[in-house]
């Protein structure tokens, strides 16, 4: 997982502080990751952790690790409070398809296609 911290000035007095984290080539189909991402988009950091820990999907573990990483980057690199963070953007994009060949009878082969995806999560601080 690769993490990237970005800051962009919104006004001269105030900074729009956000943390962007990107996980690439996660071995799961896009639609399975999107059903989890759609549940957490726009929610607070603490509420997101509760939701992801209780979801029965395999995709929720990868997304939980990504949210933990983004919050750790925000608190360590930018000095933000984890309780004030919320998920402003979350998206899942399609990536490459890993192709393998499975041997079959009579010297034939059967293709196995494993789809992968990129997951991007952006955390922002709640305005006070």
Buried (B, 14 or more C-beta within 10 A) or exposed (E): BEBEBEEEEEEEEEEBBBBBBBBBEBEBBBEBBBEBBEBBBEBBBEEBBEBBEEBEBEBBEBBBBBBBBBBBBBBEEBEBEBEBBBBBEBEBEEBEEEEEEEEEEEEEEEEEEEBBBBBBBBBBBEEE
